[in-house]
């Protein structure tokens, strides 16, 4: 979906690239060449940081690997430049894969520090090894030649780089807007919610990391040809900081930002190198670092979105947003026909979910104690119990958010306990959250489209090339719209999700879960925050979903609503399942009455729960 | 045999330095979940300040106090000026931010002290030869001072109410507030402690390992690896991790190849994170929620 702003930006950039080498003085063009070379690496790093939410503090390592591989292949093995470049990029990608596999499963600090270590290692290895020419490195790399035209002046090289930078930026832009970009954007807003919708966070992060290494390698290849020399300094830390600064300055994940950042930082670098020795006589070495450091700190403290954010603020001043917001209403029809029927869904009444002996201990506290129950297709099972009874913990274990201490969970016969939430989603089961997990950086429709993640196939490559993924993207948007309509949010679909009132956000989470087309749906307090008409509409929708064969588990505090809706009710108290049966049986079950009404006189917790229940009944 | 002892001993002394830097990482991380990339710079800066102080004619003990105090103040100022104002501090922004500070510190050190590495005057005392192991007086100073500091830090966190509150801060801000520690104060205090131990590590190491504007990079990375060995949240683990890393490095440098010394930390980091992400010494931590 090309947007007007992108086309204008692209046009301006191409004009700039053609004109700049013609009008700028030679020394500036020279700086510009470096800016263009580094812009490619910075774009990749911007993707990694903006999309995958991970930092590489040693991106110069991949840059150096690309540069060295190219230099060695071209000078020692006389390999044709383009072919050598392909090999060099692949080598960098393989290294990234090896580093990323162990580290991207963990929190962001580890990749950051490990890549910092990688930068040091590459520098050390390059310095120590004869093969890479030791401290003096490898020289004599020829200038590129195509169709007997040699690109050897700054002007020529700048023009040679132009199409590469444009393509690098376009591909990055496509990634951001693709299915993968959407999923990773969601991960940055709420990792757990994205995973319960089927997003395999680790896999996608790894892909983006490897892609960013490829960008750095391409950048290194141009560097090798331009400078004709590659030495251990290409992997050094200041260069990694420079890449990082370029990405941060432009605005993370905003692709043009990295290019603008690259020019900004290169000119800053030149300026500092000339200015500092004037200010501080006798200053030598990497004095320009002071400018880098100050800019990094200032940006994080005052302008976290980089220049892109500043630009947006200017734009927002110029044109005020239109305030038209039409209120959508939940479908008020008396339609009770089944919805979201799916071919191949287990027949109504067959067991979908088997929970056996599920137990969770936090330190010495047993939050859930030996819970065993089944959920069947085409039924609504309500899970009720006083606050702190372990309902949400149960949900967390069933959906893969928490690993149980003991016990098993089987979904359609497949063991899922202790596995990640996206596995649960792949087996066609998903959930909503009691504490809302809204993807705040997306619109309502954008949120629901993340729910379609598993119903689409386009990977990183197809996303980068846009066209092959186009029809699928349209199908995803259409299907998401259908679900949005089902919960009555179509009037608000283009609003930023974070702006919706609480109750509407709940409905949006339901729509997001339904977009997965699950067979089993776990809803954690879906009625909370809804108006009474919305509650009625939701109850109707749940009945229609049940009629369509979906199995639904409902945690709800509104006991009367639950007893009216559910086929079976499970009651948890203090982590134990104390009753399981039809709503009528539950109403009269002595254990339930004791738990809720505090008949057991020495149990103060039960009495507190009884008071709470009474308060809720009054509310409704 | 004496070779092995020699290697182990020199490993212990550099390991003690890593251990103190690791304590700085843990002190800040447990309170604010920030990995402070300027931690190594604290050590480098302390070394350089002490060298200049001695150069200006101060007696060594005074110079040490001046250096340690300066760096502690720098650490607290860093927290007030850069970390405190950021509203939404994610892993990503905290890394960028502390990287920025570390870069500023590096550049300032380069501007003030120039690119050459320097060593602080060694602390008094004669070198020894025990069982064929030559021991430099400075190495004994390193081990002794590190042991005292480690014990003090341990006592502070385990035995004083403020220390316990600091540890509890990330999990139970309300409990911490009950004993009079606001999250704001706790973060400041944590940076102060990190600055203090980092600075001590810097001055005791400087006579043997030298200080330069960029020596903080590798010290910081190794301190982080040491802290990771201990699971990033345990003072005891960080101390053990530092010593273990130091000894391993020394053995690899001695028996395999000197050039590979710097590779040990990186390989160890990856191996530990793959095998036991919760740290080598710690119990298995709860799965993330």
Contacts between the chains, C-beta under 8 A, distances in Angstrom:
chain1	res1	chain2	res2	distance
A	49	B	92	6.3
A	53	B	90	7.6
A	53	B	91	7.6
A	53	B	92	5.8
A	54	B	92	7.6
A	55	B	91	8.0
A	55	B	92	5.9
A	55	B	95	5.0
A	55	B	96	7.0
A	57	B	37	7.8
A	57	B	95	7.4
A	57	B	99	6.8
A	99	B	270	7.7
A	102	B	270	5.7
A	102	B	273	5.7
A	102	B	274	4.3
A	103	B	270	7.2
A	103	B	273	6.2
A	106	B	273	6.0
A	106	B	277	5.7
A	107	B	91	6.3
A	107	B	288	7.9
A	108	B	91	3.8
A	108	B	92	6.2
A	108	B	95	7.0
A	109	B	35	4.6
A	109	B	91	6.2
A	109	B	95	7.1
A	109	B	232	7.9
A	110	B	228	7.5
A	110	B	269	7.8
A	110	B	273	5.7
A	112	B	35	7.3
A	112	B	95	5.1
A	113	B	35	7.2
A	113	B	221	6.5
A	113	B	224	5.1
A	113	B	225	7.7
A	113	B	228	7.8
A	113	B	269	7.1
A	114	B	266	7.1
A	114	B	269	5.8
A	114	B	270	6.4
A	114	B	273	7.6
A	116	B	221	5.8
A	117	B	221	5.8
A	117	B	225	7.7
A	117	B	265	6.5
A	117	B	266	3.6
A	117	B	269	6.2
A	118	B	266	6.8
A	120	B	217	7.7
A	120	B	218	6.8
A	120	B	221	6.8
A	120	B	262	5.9
A	120	B	266	7.0
A	121	B	262	7.2
A	121	B	263	5.5
A	121	B	266	5.3
A	124	B	259	6.6
A	124	B	262	5.3
A	124	B	263	6.5
A	128	B	259	4.4
A	192	B	289	7.7
A	237	B	214	7.9
A	237	B	217	6.0
A	241	B	99	6.8
A	241	B	103	5.8
A	244	B	96	7.0
A	244	B	99	7.0
A	248	B	96	5.8
A	252	B	92	7.9
A	276	B	111	7.2
A	280	B	111	5.2
A	282	B	114	7.6
A	283	B	110	7.5
A	283	B	111	5.4
A	284	B	114	7.0
A	284	B	115	6.0
A	285	B	110	5.4
A	285	B	114	7.7
A	285	B	115	4.3
A	285	B	213	7.7
A	286	B	107	7.4
A	286	B	110	6.7
A	287	B	107	6.4
A	287	B	110	6.3
A	287	B	111	6.3
A	288	B	107	7.9
A	289	B	103	5.3
A	289	B	104	8.0
A	289	B	106	5.9
A	289	B	107	4.0
A	289	B	110	7.1
A	290	B	103	7.7
A	290	B	104	6.2
A	290	B	107	3.4
A	290	B	108	6.7
A	290	B	111	6.9
A	292	B	100	7.8
A	292	B	103	5.4
A	292	B	107	7.8
A	293	B	100	5.0
A	293	B	101	6.9
A	293	B	102	7.4
A	293	B	103	3.2
A	293	B	104	3.4
A	293	B	105	7.6
A	293	B	106	7.4
A	293	B	107	5.9
A	294	B	100	7.5
A	294	B	104	5.9
A	295	B	100	7.7
A	296	B	96	6.0
A	296	B	97	7.3
A	296	B	99	6.4
A	296	B	100	3.0
A	296	B	103	6.5
A	297	B	82	5.4
A	297	B	97	6.3
A	297	B	100	3.8
A	297	B	101	6.1
A	297	B	104	6.7
A	299	B	96	8.0
A	300	B	82	7.7
A	300	B	86	6.3
A	300	B	93	5.4
A	300	B	96	5.3
A	300	B	97	4.4
A	300	B	100	6.6
A	301	B	82	6.3
A	301	B	85	5.2
A	301	B	86	5.9
A	301	B	97	7.4
A	304	B	86	7.9
A	304	B	88	7.7
A	304	B	93	6.5
A	362	B	286	7.4
A	396	B	289	7.3
A	401	B	289	6.7
A	402	B	287	6.6
A	402	B	289	6.3
A	403	B	287	5.0
